[in-house]
Amino acid sequence: MNRNFTLLILLFDALGGKIEGRKRIQKIVCISKYKYNLPFPFEFYPYFYGPYSEQLQDILDILVSAKILEEKIELTPSGNIKYVYSLTETGKKPS
């Protein structure tokens, strides 16, 4: 498996297997890269609500397609859409 995929899966596992919100994922990975020197290759640029990496979103989409992550769409109490990503059983298995 690609190192970028593995590192992202390990990050999800370390955070309890679930991250609520796309913005939160982007911020967690960005902070992990620049503050804690985790070797994520993603380039981030300023976006509406914080750092954004198109490469990171592409990898999340691939992991969802491969059934390693599950993506759920939930409505917040204010009516906004929130994306919730969770490791699937396949994603929890060591490779």
ABEGO torsion letter per residue (X at the ends): XBAAAAAAAAAAAAAGGBBBEAAAAAAAAAAAAAAAGBBBABBBBBBAAEBBBAAAAAAAAAAAAAGABBBBBBBBAAGBBBBBBBBBAAAABBX
